[in-house]
Amino acid sequence: EPVFPTQPESDNCPSGMHELTDKWCGVYSEIGAWTWSAAVNYCAESGYGSVPSVEDKEIAAALELERQNYIGTDQETFWIG
C-alpha cells in the first residue's frame, strides 16, 4: 500500500500529495511502494488531471521521473496537467 507521510499539500493535488511545480504532483513513499503509473492512475481516478498520454510518459521517462532521494524515501512525481 502507498504510504502518505504528511507533506505540504495543494488544492491541485490529491490528499496526501504535494505540488512540486505547476503541473506536477508528488508523493513521498517507502521505496518501491508507489510507482509512477500507480500514482498517475490514482490521481486521474481521484479527479486530478488525466492519465498521461504516451508523449507525457516519454517526457517523464526523459526526466527520469524526476525521482530524488529524500530522507531515505523515493520521491515520485507525476503529471497532473
PDB file of N, CA, C and O in Angstrom:
ATOM      1  N   GLU A   1       0.835  -1.192   0.000  1.00  0.00           N
ATOM      2  CA  GLU A   1       0.000   0.000   0.000  1.00  0.00           C
ATOM      3  C   GLU A   1       0.879   1.255   0.000  1.00  0.00           C
ATOM      4  O   GLU A   1       1.881   1.311   0.712  1.00  0.00           O
ATOM      5  N   PRO A   2       0.507   2.249  -0.789  1.00  0.00           N
ATOM      6  CA  PRO A   2       1.275   3.500  -0.774  1.00  0.00           C
ATOM      7  C   PRO A   2       1.257   4.126   0.612  1.00  0.00           C
ATOM      8  O   PRO A   2       0.278   4.017   1.350  1.00  0.00           O
ATOM      9  N   VAL A   3       2.343   4.773   0.944  1.00  0.00           N
ATOM     10  CA  VAL A   3       2.456   5.456   2.231  1.00  0.00           C
ATOM     11  C   VAL A   3       2.315   6.946   1.972  1.00  0.00           C
ATOM     12  O   VAL A   3       2.943   7.478   1.057  1.00  0.00           O
ATOM     13  N   PHE A   4       1.501   7.621   2.763  1.00  0.00           N
ATOM     14  CA  PHE A   4       1.283   9.046   2.586  1.00  0.00           C
ATOM     15  C   PHE A   4       1.748   9.816   3.815  1.00  0.00           C
ATOM     16  O   PHE A   4       0.922  10.214   4.637  1.00  0.00           O
ATOM     17  N   PRO A   5       3.049  10.034   3.956  1.00  0.00           N
ATOM     18  CA  PRO A   5       3.504  10.861   5.075  1.00  0.00           C
ATOM     19  C   PRO A   5       2.958  12.277   4.941  1.00  0.00           C
ATOM     20  O   PRO A   5       2.561  12.697   3.854  1.00  0.00           O
ATOM     21  N   THR A   6       2.942  12.993   6.028  1.00  0.00           N
ATOM     22  CA  THR A   6       2.483  14.376   5.988  1.00  0.00           C
ATOM     23  C   THR A   6       3.476  15.211   5.197  1.00  0.00           C
ATOM     24  O   THR A   6       4.662  15.259   5.523  1.00  0.00           O
ATOM     25  N   GLN A   7       2.983  15.865   4.161  1.00  0.00           N
ATOM     26  CA  GLN A   7       3.800  16.743   3.334  1.00  0.00           C
ATOM     27  C   GLN A   7       2.965  17.972   3.003  1.00  0.00           C
ATOM     28  O   GLN A   7       1.740  17.933   3.118  1.00  0.00           O
ATOM     29  N   PRO A   8       3.604  19.054   2.596  1.00  0.00           N
ATOM     30  CA  PRO A   8       2.822  20.208   2.149  1.00  0.00           C
ATOM     31  C   PRO A   8       1.875  19.775   1.029  1.00  0.00           C
ATOM     32  O   PRO A   8       2.294  19.122   0.074  1.00  0.00           O
ATOM     33  N   GLU A   9       0.621  20.136   1.151  1.00  0.00           N
ATOM     34  CA  GLU A   9      -0.360  19.740   0.155  1.00  0.00           C
ATOM     35  C   GLU A   9      -0.849  20.946  -0.629  1.00  0.00           C
ATOM     36  O   GLU A   9      -0.583  22.093  -0.269  1.00  0.00           O
ATOM     37  N   SER A  10      -1.554  20.670  -1.684  1.00  0.00           N
ATOM     38  CA  SER A  10      -2.073  21.708  -2.563  1.00  0.00           C
ATOM     39  C   SER A  10      -3.472  21.316  -3.002  1.00  0.00           C
ATOM     40  O   SER A  10      -3.776  20.130  -3.131  1.00  0.00           O
ATOM     41  N   ASP A  11      -4.323  22.305  -3.233  1.00  0.00           N
ATOM     42  CA  ASP A  11      -5.657  22.021  -3.753  1.00  0.00           C
ATOM     43  C   ASP A  11      -5.584  21.403  -5.148  1.00  0.00           C
ATOM     44  O   ASP A  11      -6.566  20.837  -5.630  1.00  0.00           O
ATOM     45  N   ASN A  12      -4.428  21.510  -5.792  1.00  0.00           N
ATOM     46  CA  ASN A  12      -4.259  20.965  -7.133  1.00  0.00           C
ATOM     47  C   ASN A  12      -3.851  19.500  -7.130  1.00  0.00           C
ATOM     48  O   ASN A  12      -3.693  18.891  -8.188  1.00  0.00           O
ATOM     49  N   CYS A  13      -3.680  18.937  -5.939  1.00  0.00           N
ATOM     50  CA  CYS A  13      -3.223  17.559  -5.836  1.00  0.00           C
ATOM     51  C   CYS A  13      -4.143  16.775  -4.909  1.00  0.00           C
ATOM     52  O   CYS A  13      -4.808  17.355  -4.051  1.00  0.00           O
ATOM     53  N   PRO A  14      -4.181  15.451  -5.083  1.00  0.00           N
ATOM     54  CA  PRO A  14      -4.961  14.639  -4.157  1.00  0.00           C
ATOM     55  C   PRO A  14      -4.430  14.755  -2.735  1.00  0.00           C
ATOM     56  O   PRO A  14      -3.273  15.117  -2.522  1.00  0.00           O
ATOM     57  N   SER A  15      -5.275  14.449  -1.776  1.00  0.00           N
ATOM     58  CA  SER A  15      -4.860  14.479  -0.382  1.00  0.00           C
ATOM     59  C   SER A  15      -3.655  13.574  -0.179  1.00  0.00           C
ATOM     60  O   SER A  15      -3.599  12.469  -0.719  1.00  0.00           O
ATOM     61  N   GLY A  16      -2.707  14.041   0.593  1.00  0.00           N
ATOM     62  CA  GLY A  16      -1.508  13.262   0.855  1.00  0.00           C
ATOM     63  C   GLY A  16      -0.405  13.497  -0.148  1.00  0.00           C
ATOM     64  O   GLY A  16       0.704  12.986   0.007  1.00  0.00           O
ATOM     65  N   MET A  17      -0.706  14.272  -1.180  1.00  0.00           N
ATOM     66  CA  MET A  17       0.302  14.581  -2.183  1.00  0.00           C
ATOM     67  C   MET A  17       0.568  16.074  -2.174  1.00  0.00           C
ATOM     68  O   MET A  17      -0.266  16.854  -1.714  1.00  0.00           O
ATOM     69  N   HIS A  18       1.699  16.466  -2.670  1.00  0.00           N
ATOM     70  CA  HIS A  18       2.073  17.870  -2.638  1.00  0.00           C
ATOM     71  C   HIS A  18       2.459  18.323  -4.035  1.00  0.00           C
ATOM     72  O   HIS A  18       2.902  17.528  -4.864  1.00  0.00           O
ATOM     73  N   GLU A  19       2.284  19.603  -4.278  1.00  0.00           N
ATOM     74  CA  GLU A  19       2.582  20.163  -5.594  1.00  0.00           C
ATOM     75  C   GLU A  19       4.071  20.470  -5.681  1.00  0.00           C
ATOM     76  O   GLU A  19       4.627  21.181  -4.844  1.00  0.00           O
ATOM     77  N   LEU A  20       4.704  19.916  -6.715  1.00  0.00           N
ATOM     78  CA  LEU A  20       6.137  20.135  -6.907  1.00  0.00           C
ATOM     79  C   LEU A  20       6.382  21.313  -7.838  1.00  0.00           C
ATOM     80  O   LEU A  20       7.264  22.138  -7.602  1.00  0.00           O
ATOM     81  N   THR A  21       5.591  21.376  -8.891  1.00  0.00           N
ATOM     82  CA  THR A  21       5.644  22.501  -9.825  1.00  0.00           C
ATOM     83  C   THR A  21       4.218  22.756 -10.268  1.00  0.00           C
ATOM     84  O   THR A  21       3.281  22.179  -9.717  1.00  0.00           O
ATOM     85  N   ASP A  22       4.049  23.604 -11.246  1.00  0.00           N
ATOM     86  CA  ASP A  22       2.709  23.963 -11.704  1.00  0.00           C
ATOM     87  C   ASP A  22       1.906  22.764 -12.190  1.00  0.00           C
ATOM     88  O   ASP A  22       0.690  22.716 -12.009  1.00  0.00           O
ATOM     89  N   LYS A  23       2.571  21.806 -12.799  1.00  0.00           N
ATOM     90  CA  LYS A  23       1.838  20.695 -13.400  1.00  0.00           C
ATOM     91  C   LYS A  23       2.216  19.326 -12.846  1.00  0.00           C
ATOM     92  O   LYS A  23       1.744  18.306 -13.349  1.00  0.00           O
ATOM     93  N   TRP A  24       3.042  19.291 -11.840  1.00  0.00           N
ATOM     94  CA  TRP A  24       3.453  18.001 -11.307  1.00  0.00           C
ATOM     95  C   TRP A  24       3.141  17.915  -9.824  1.00  0.00           C
ATOM     96  O   TRP A  24       3.379  18.857  -9.067  1.00  0.00           O
ATOM     97  N   CYS A  25       2.608  16.778  -9.426  1.00  0.00           N
ATOM     98  CA  CYS A  25       2.401  16.498  -8.009  1.00  0.00           C
ATOM     99  C   CYS A  25       3.335  15.360  -7.629  1.00  0.00           C
ATOM    100  O   CYS A  25       3.877  14.676  -8.497  1.00  0.00           O
ATOM    101  N   GLY A  26       3.516  15.164  -6.360  1.00  0.00           N
ATOM    102  CA  GLY A  26       4.364  14.072  -5.925  1.00  0.00           C
ATOM    103  C   GLY A  26       3.903  13.511  -4.605  1.00  0.00           C
ATOM    104  O   GLY A  26       3.113  14.125  -3.888  1.00  0.00           O
ATOM    105  N   VAL A  27       4.405  12.344  -4.298  1.00  0.00           N
ATOM    106  CA  VAL A  27       4.119  11.726  -3.011  1.00  0.00           C
ATOM    107  C   VAL A  27       5.411  11.093  -2.517  1.00  0.00           C
ATOM    108  O   VAL A  27       6.144  10.472  -3.287  1.00  0.00           O
ATOM    109  N   TYR A  28       5.680  11.253  -1.248  1.00  0.00           N
ATOM    110  CA  TYR A  28       6.804  10.563  -0.643  1.00  0.00           C
ATOM    111  C   TYR A  28       6.301   9.218  -0.156  1.00  0.00           C
ATOM    112  O   TYR A  28       5.277   9.155   0.523  1.00  0.00           O
ATOM    113  N   SER A  29       6.989   8.156  -0.483  1.00  0.00           N
ATOM    114  CA  SER A  29       6.546   6.825  -0.089  1.00  0.00           C
ATOM    115  C   SER A  29       7.753   5.972   0.249  1.00  0.00           C
ATOM    116  O   SER A  29       8.895   6.325  -0.044  1.00  0.00           O
ATOM    117  N   GLU A  30       7.468   4.846   0.869  1.00  0.00           N
ATOM    118  CA  GLU A  30       8.543   3.905   1.117  1.00  0.00           C
ATOM    119  C   GLU A  30       9.062   3.426  -0.234  1.00  0.00           C
ATOM    120  O   GLU A  30       8.299   3.312  -1.194  1.00  0.00           O
ATOM    121  N   ILE A  31      10.342   3.150  -0.305  1.00  0.00           N
ATOM    122  CA  ILE A  31      10.952   2.753  -1.565  1.00  0.00           C
ATOM    123  C   ILE A  31      10.222   1.543  -2.137  1.00  0.00           C
ATOM    124  O   ILE A  31      10.047   0.526  -1.465  1.00  0.00           O
ATOM    125  N   GLY A  32       9.807   1.674  -3.379  1.00  0.00           N
ATOM    126  CA  GLY A  32       9.134   0.581  -4.055  1.00  0.00           C
ATOM    127  C   GLY A  32       7.651   0.473  -3.778  1.00  0.00           C
ATOM    128  O   GLY A  32       6.979  -0.378  -4.360  1.00  0.00           O
ATOM    129  N   ALA A  33       7.117   1.319  -2.898  1.00  0.00           N
ATOM    130  CA  ALA A  33       5.715   1.184  -2.505  1.00  0.00           C
ATOM    131  C   ALA A  33       4.770   1.909  -3.453  1.00  0.00           C
ATOM    132  O   ALA A  33       3.574   1.618  -3.484  1.00  0.00           O
ATOM    133  N   TRP A  34       5.293   2.836  -4.215  1.00  0.00           N
ATOM    134  CA  TRP A  34       4.415   3.685  -5.027  1.00  0.00           C
ATOM    135  C   TRP A  34       5.095   3.909  -6.360  1.00  0.00           C
ATOM    136  O   TRP A  34       6.165   4.515  -6.412  1.00  0.00           O
ATOM    137  N   THR A  35       4.497   3.432  -7.439  1.00  0.00           N
ATOM    138  CA  THR A  35       5.095   3.630  -8.750  1.00  0.00           C
ATOM    139  C   THR A  35       4.469   4.827  -9.448  1.00  0.00           C
ATOM    140  O   THR A  35       3.382   5.277  -9.086  1.00  0.00           O
ATOM    141  N   TRP A  36       5.164   5.330 -10.442  1.00  0.00           N
ATOM    142  CA  TRP A  36       4.665   6.482 -11.180  1.00  0.00           C
ATOM    143  C   TRP A  36       3.330   6.152 -11.832  1.00  0.00           C
ATOM    144  O   TRP A  36       2.402   6.960 -11.777  1.00  0.00           O
ATOM    145  N   SER A  37       3.216   4.973 -12.450  1.00  0.00           N
ATOM    146  CA  SER A  37       1.971   4.591 -13.107  1.00  0.00           C
ATOM    147  C   SER A  37       0.823   4.524 -12.120  1.00  0.00           C
ATOM    148  O   SER A  37      -0.273   5.007 -12.403  1.00  0.00           O
ATOM    149  N   ALA A  38       1.067   3.928 -10.966  1.00  0.00           N
ATOM    150  CA  ALA A  38       0.022   3.848  -9.946  1.00  0.00           C
ATOM    151  C   ALA A  38      -0.365   5.239  -9.477  1.00  0.00           C
ATOM    152  O   ALA A  38      -1.539   5.516  -9.230  1.00  0.00           O
ATOM    153  N   ALA A  39       0.621   6.107  -9.358  1.00  0.00           N
ATOM    154  CA  ALA A  39       0.349   7.466  -8.890  1.00  0.00           C
ATOM    155  C   ALA A  39      -0.510   8.235  -9.884  1.00  0.00           C
ATOM    156  O   ALA A  39      -1.474   8.889  -9.488  1.00  0.00           O
ATOM    157  N   VAL A  40      -0.175   8.165 -11.171  1.00  0.00           N
ATOM    158  CA  VAL A  40      -0.961   8.924 -12.145  1.00  0.00           C
ATOM    159  C   VAL A  40      -2.367   8.365 -12.268  1.00  0.00           C
ATOM    160  O   VAL A  40      -3.326   9.116 -12.447  1.00  0.00           O
ATOM    161  N   ASN A  41      -2.491   7.050 -12.172  1.00  0.00           N
ATOM    162  CA  ASN A  41      -3.821   6.461 -12.261  1.00  0.00           C
ATOM    163  C   ASN A  41      -4.664   6.849 -11.056  1.00  0.00           C
ATOM    164  O   ASN A  41      -5.847   7.161 -11.191  1.00  0.00           O
ATOM    165  N   TYR A  42      -4.052   6.829  -9.882  1.00  0.00           N
ATOM    166  CA  TYR A  42      -4.761   7.252  -8.674  1.00  0.00           C
ATOM    167  C   TYR A  42      -5.186   8.709  -8.806  1.00  0.00           C
ATOM    168  O   TYR A  42      -6.303   9.085  -8.451  1.00  0.00           O
ATOM    169  N   CYS A  43      -4.276   9.510  -9.321  1.00  0.00           N
ATOM    170  CA  CYS A  43      -4.540  10.930  -9.494  1.00  0.00           C
ATOM    171  C   CYS A  43      -5.730  11.127 -10.426  1.00  0.00           C
ATOM    172  O   CYS A  43      -6.650  11.878 -10.102  1.00  0.00           O
ATOM    173  N   ALA A  44      -5.723  10.465 -11.575  1.00  0.00           N
ATOM    174  CA  ALA A  44      -6.793  10.621 -12.551  1.00  0.00           C
ATOM    175  C   ALA A  44      -8.121  10.111 -11.991  1.00  0.00           C
ATOM    176  O   ALA A  44      -9.160  10.746 -12.169  1.00  0.00           O
ATOM    177  N   GLU A  45      -8.080   8.971 -11.318  1.00  0.00           N
ATOM    178  CA  GLU A  45      -9.299   8.407 -10.745  1.00  0.00           C
ATOM    179  C   GLU A  45      -9.874   9.317  -9.669  1.00  0.00           C
ATOM    180  O   GLU A  45     -11.081   9.322  -9.427  1.00  0.00           O
ATOM    181  N   SER A  46      -9.007  10.082  -9.029  1.00  0.00           N
ATOM    182  CA  SER A  46      -9.440  10.979  -7.965  1.00  0.00           C
ATOM    183  C   SER A  46      -9.889  12.335  -8.505  1.00  0.00           C
ATOM    184  O   SER A  46     -10.258  13.226  -7.741  1.00  0.00           O
ATOM    185  N   GLY A  47      -9.853  12.479  -9.834  1.00  0.00           N
ATOM    186  CA  GLY A  47     -10.335  13.706 -10.444  1.00  0.00           C
ATOM    187  C   GLY A  47      -9.297  14.804 -10.576  1.00  0.00           C
ATOM    188  O   GLY A  47      -9.641  15.970 -10.772  1.00  0.00           O
ATOM    189  N   TYR A  48      -8.038  14.440 -10.470  1.00  0.00           N
ATOM    190  CA  TYR A  48      -6.958  15.417 -10.621  1.00  0.00           C
ATOM    191  C   TYR A  48      -6.217  15.105 -11.907  1.00  0.00           C
ATOM    192  O   TYR A  48      -5.508  14.103 -11.999  1.00  0.00           O
ATOM    193  N   GLY A  49      -6.385  15.963 -12.895  1.00  0.00           N
ATOM    194  CA  GLY A  49      -5.692  15.747 -14.153  1.00  0.00           C
ATOM    195  C   GLY A  49      -6.245  14.542 -14.887  1.00  0.00           C
ATOM    196  O   GLY A  49      -7.393  14.151 -14.677  1.00  0.00           O
ATOM    197  N   SER A  50      -5.436  13.959 -15.738  1.00  0.00           N
ATOM    198  CA  SER A  50      -5.864  12.810 -16.522  1.00  0.00           C
ATOM    199  C   SER A  50      -4.693  11.861 -16.677  1.00  0.00           C
ATOM    200  O   SER A  50      -3.539  12.223 -16.451  1.00  0.00           O
ATOM    201  N   VAL A  51      -5.018  10.632 -17.071  1.00  0.00           N
ATOM    202  CA  VAL A  51      -3.943   9.670 -17.304  1.00  0.00           C
ATOM    203  C   VAL A  51      -3.063  10.220 -18.419  1.00  0.00           C
ATOM    204  O   VAL A  51      -3.576  10.618 -19.465  1.00  0.00           O
ATOM    205  N   PRO A  52      -1.755  10.249 -18.218  1.00  0.00           N
ATOM    206  CA  PRO A  52      -0.873  10.877 -19.197  1.00  0.00           C
ATOM    207  C   PRO A  52      -0.857  10.151 -20.539  1.00  0.00           C
ATOM    208  O   PRO A  52      -1.023   8.934 -20.617  1.00  0.00           O
ATOM    209  N   SER A  53      -0.654  10.927 -21.572  1.00  0.00           N
ATOM    210  CA  SER A  53      -0.529  10.363 -22.909  1.00  0.00           C
ATOM    211  C   SER A  53       0.836   9.694 -23.046  1.00  0.00           C
ATOM    212  O   SER A  53       1.701   9.823 -22.179  1.00  0.00           O
ATOM    213  N   VAL A  54       1.007   8.981 -24.152  1.00  0.00           N
ATOM    214  CA  VAL A  54       2.303   8.364 -24.429  1.00  0.00           C
ATOM    215  C   VAL A  54       3.388   9.433 -24.453  1.00  0.00           C
ATOM    216  O   VAL A  54       4.491   9.223 -23.949  1.00  0.00           O
ATOM    217  N   GLU A  55       3.065  10.581 -25.042  1.00  0.00           N
ATOM    218  CA  GLU A  55       4.045  11.671 -25.105  1.00  0.00           C
ATOM    219  C   GLU A  55       4.420  12.139 -23.702  1.00  0.00           C
ATOM    220  O   GLU A  55       5.597  12.356 -23.413  1.00  0.00           O
ATOM    221  N   ASP A  56       3.428  12.294 -22.832  1.00  0.00           N
ATOM    222  CA  ASP A  56       3.714  12.694 -21.455  1.00  0.00           C
ATOM    223  C   ASP A  56       4.621  11.680 -20.776  1.00  0.00           C
ATOM    224  O   ASP A  56       5.548  12.042 -20.051  1.00  0.00           O
ATOM    225  N   LYS A  57       4.339  10.398 -21.023  1.00  0.00           N
ATOM    226  CA  LYS A  57       5.147   9.347 -20.404  1.00  0.00           C
ATOM    227  C   LYS A  57       6.576   9.387 -20.920  1.00  0.00           C
ATOM    228  O   LYS A  57       7.524   9.151 -20.171  1.00  0.00           O
ATOM    229  N   GLU A  58       6.723   9.690 -22.216  1.00  0.00           N
ATOM    230  CA  GLU A  58       8.068   9.787 -22.782  1.00  0.00           C
ATOM    231  C   GLU A  58       8.822  10.962 -22.170  1.00  0.00           C
ATOM    232  O   GLU A  58      10.016  10.867 -21.888  1.00  0.00           O
ATOM    233  N   ILE A  59       8.110  12.072 -21.967  1.00  0.00           N
ATOM    234  CA  ILE A  59       8.734  13.230 -21.324  1.00  0.00           C
ATOM    235  C   ILE A  59       9.171  12.854 -19.913  1.00  0.00           C
ATOM    236  O   ILE A  59      10.282  13.174 -19.489  1.00  0.00           O
ATOM    237  N   ALA A  60       8.292  12.178 -19.199  1.00  0.00           N
ATOM    238  CA  ALA A  60       8.616  11.774 -17.832  1.00  0.00           C
ATOM    239  C   ALA A  60       9.815  10.840 -17.810  1.00  0.00           C
ATOM    240  O   ALA A  60      10.684  10.952 -16.946  1.00  0.00           O
ATOM    241  N   ALA A  61       9.856   9.912 -18.773  1.00  0.00           N
ATOM    242  CA  ALA A  61      10.987   8.995 -18.840  1.00  0.00           C
ATOM    243  C   ALA A  61      12.273   9.766 -19.095  1.00  0.00           C
ATOM    244  O   ALA A  61      13.321   9.460 -18.526  1.00  0.00           O
ATOM    245  N   ALA A  62      12.176  10.774 -19.965  1.00  0.00           N
ATOM    246  CA  ALA A  62      13.356  11.582 -20.276  1.00  0.00           C
ATOM    247  C   ALA A  62      13.828  12.345 -19.045  1.00  0.00           C
ATOM    248  O   ALA A  62      15.017  12.619 -18.886  1.00  0.00           O
ATOM    249  N   LEU A  63      12.887  12.681 -18.183  1.00  0.00           N
ATOM    250  CA  LEU A  63      13.232  13.380 -16.942  1.00  0.00           C
ATOM    251  C   LEU A  63      13.586  12.401 -15.831  1.00  0.00           C
ATOM    252  O   LEU A  63      13.802  12.791 -14.684  1.00  0.00           O
ATOM    253  N   GLU A  64      13.642  11.116 -16.196  1.00  0.00           N
ATOM    254  CA  GLU A  64      13.885  10.057 -15.223  1.00  0.00           C
ATOM    255  C   GLU A  64      12.886  10.139 -14.076  1.00  0.00           C
ATOM    256  O   GLU A  64      13.220   9.871 -12.922  1.00  0.00           O
ATOM    257  N   LEU A  65      11.666  10.511 -14.412  1.00  0.00           N
ATOM    258  CA  LEU A  65      10.561  10.642 -13.468  1.00  0.00           C
ATOM    259  C   LEU A  65      10.847  11.639 -12.358  1.00  0.00           C
ATOM    260  O   LEU A  65      10.132  11.694 -11.358  1.00  0.00           O
ATOM    261  N   GLU A  66      11.908  12.434 -12.546  1.00  0.00           N
ATOM    262  CA  GLU A  66      12.282  13.415 -11.534  1.00  0.00           C
ATOM    263  C   GLU A  66      12.439  12.771 -10.159  1.00  0.00           C
ATOM    264  O   GLU A  66      12.177  13.406  -9.138  1.00  0.00           O
ATOM    265  N   ARG A  67      12.860  11.528 -10.136  1.00  0.00           N
ATOM    266  CA  ARG A  67      12.989  10.832  -8.853  1.00  0.00           C
ATOM    267  C   ARG A  67      14.207  11.341  -8.100  1.00  0.00           C
ATOM    268  O   ARG A  67      15.290  11.485  -8.667  1.00  0.00           O
ATOM    269  N   GLN A  68      14.019  11.605  -6.844  1.00  0.00           N
ATOM    270  CA  GLN A  68      15.112  12.050  -5.989  1.00  0.00           C
ATOM    271  C   GLN A  68      14.983  11.347  -4.649  1.00  0.00           C
ATOM    272  O   GLN A  68      13.881  11.013  -4.213  1.00  0.00           O
ATOM    273  N   ASN A  69      16.101  11.130  -4.011  1.00  0.00           N
ATOM    274  CA  ASN A  69      16.052  10.588  -2.657  1.00  0.00           C
ATOM    275  C   ASN A  69      15.770  11.718  -1.690  1.00  0.00           C
ATOM    276  O   ASN A  69      16.332  12.806  -1.814  1.00  0.00           O
ATOM    277  N   TYR A  70      14.913  11.464  -0.737  1.00  0.00           N
ATOM    278  CA  TYR A  70      14.576  12.477   0.256  1.00  0.00           C
ATOM    279  C   TYR A  70      14.453  11.789   1.602  1.00  0.00           C
ATOM    280  O   TYR A  70      13.450  11.137   1.890  1.00  0.00           O
ATOM    281  N   ILE A  71      15.469  11.937   2.412  1.00  0.00           N
ATOM    282  CA  ILE A  71      15.497  11.339   3.747  1.00  0.00           C
ATOM    283  C   ILE A  71      15.080   9.870   3.688  1.00  0.00           C
ATOM    284  O   ILE A  71      14.165   9.440   4.391  1.00  0.00           O
ATOM    285  N   GLY A  72      15.765   9.113   2.840  1.00  0.00           N
ATOM    286  CA  GLY A  72      15.558   7.678   2.812  1.00  0.00           C
ATOM    287  C   GLY A  72      14.307   7.203   2.103  1.00  0.00           C
ATOM    288  O   GLY A  72      13.950   6.030   2.208  1.00  0.00           O
ATOM    289  N   THR A  73      13.629   8.092   1.381  1.00  0.00           N
ATOM    290  CA  THR A  73      12.438   7.668   0.651  1.00  0.00           C
ATOM    291  C   THR A  73      12.599   8.020  -0.816  1.00  0.00           C
ATOM    292  O   THR A  73      13.512   8.753  -1.197  1.00  0.00           O
ATOM    293  N   ASP A  74      11.718   7.499  -1.622  1.00  0.00           N
ATOM    294  CA  ASP A  74      11.672   7.868  -3.035  1.00  0.00           C
ATOM    295  C   ASP A  74      10.642   8.961  -3.218  1.00  0.00           C
ATOM    296  O   ASP A  74       9.569   8.933  -2.615  1.00  0.00           O
ATOM    297  N   GLN A  75      10.974   9.907  -4.043  1.00  0.00           N
ATOM    298  CA  GLN A  75      10.001  10.928  -4.421  1.00  0.00           C
ATOM    299  C   GLN A  75       9.548  10.603  -5.834  1.00  0.00           C
ATOM    300  O   GLN A  75      10.343  10.626  -6.774  1.00  0.00           O
ATOM    301  N   GLU A  76       8.286  10.305  -5.973  1.00  0.00           N
ATOM    302  CA  GLU A  76       7.736  10.042  -7.300  1.00  0.00           C
ATOM    303  C   GLU A  76       6.955  11.273  -7.729  1.00  0.00           C
ATOM    304  O   GLU A  76       6.170  11.823  -6.958  1.00  0.00           O
ATOM    305  N   THR A  77       7.173  11.692  -8.941  1.00  0.00           N
ATOM    306  CA  THR A  77       6.422  12.837  -9.445  1.00  0.00           C
ATOM    307  C   THR A  77       5.588  12.391 -10.620  1.00  0.00           C
ATOM    308  O   THR A  77       5.955  11.451 -11.324  1.00  0.00           O
ATOM    309  N   PHE A  78       4.495  13.039 -10.834  1.00  0.00           N
ATOM    310  CA  PHE A  78       3.653  12.654 -11.943  1.00  0.00           C
ATOM    311  C   PHE A  78       2.879  13.844 -12.467  1.00  0.00           C
ATOM    312  O   PHE A  78       2.615  14.817 -11.761  1.00  0.00           O
ATOM    313  N   TRP A  79       2.534  13.724 -13.716  1.00  0.00           N
ATOM    314  CA  TRP A  79       1.870  14.810 -14.430  1.00  0.00           C
ATOM    315  C   TRP A  79       0.436  14.952 -13.962  1.00  0.00           C
ATOM    316  O   TRP A  79      -0.285  13.960 -13.864  1.00  0.00           O
ATOM    317  N   ILE A  80       0.012  16.177 -13.670  1.00  0.00           N
ATOM    318  CA  ILE A  80      -1.377  16.395 -13.305  1.00  0.00           C
ATOM    319  C   ILE A  80      -2.070  17.312 -14.295  1.00  0.00           C
ATOM    320  O   ILE A  80      -3.222  17.690 -14.083  1.00  0.00           O
ATOM    321  N   GLY A  81      -1.387  17.677 -15.376  1.00  0.00           N
ATOM    322  CA  GLY A  81      -1.986  18.550 -16.370  1.00  0.00           C
ATOM    323  C   GLY A  81      -2.956  17.786 -17.220  1.00  0.00           C
ATOM    324  O   GLY A  81      -3.567  18.356 -18.123  1.00  0.00           O
TER     325      GLY A  81
END
